[in-house]
Amino acid sequence: MKIYPVQDEENNLHAFEIANWKVSRARATKIVKAISGASIIRKPKRFFSGIREEVFCEFKINGTLFEINEPYGDNSRYWVGKKEEGGWCEELEVVKNAFQAAW
């Protein structure tokens, strides 16, 4: 799967994006669920989640809270990173690797 890195001023991975035409909201959540130690806090609503919710998946790994969102609810990519602020951490690398391995 193609990963589009979002980097900070020091070139550290801040977050990443994935094309949403290749991965549904449900599939993105399943990829997260398969990560060892990940616990899903919020998953997409069953019907019309794309219309109602920008942030559709929240999860924790080692106490760090992450989210997957579709900016403006109609973007061509999903944004994956730490809840609200983004920023590098070891767990972000684990999440990125899981998405890369899923395709």
Buried (B, 14 or more C-beta within 10 A) or exposed (E): BEBEEBEEEEEEBBBBBBEBEEBBBEEBBBBBBEBEEBEEEBBBEEEEBBEEBBBBBBBBBEEBEBBBBBEEBEEEBBBBBBBEEBBBBEBBEBBBEBBEEBE
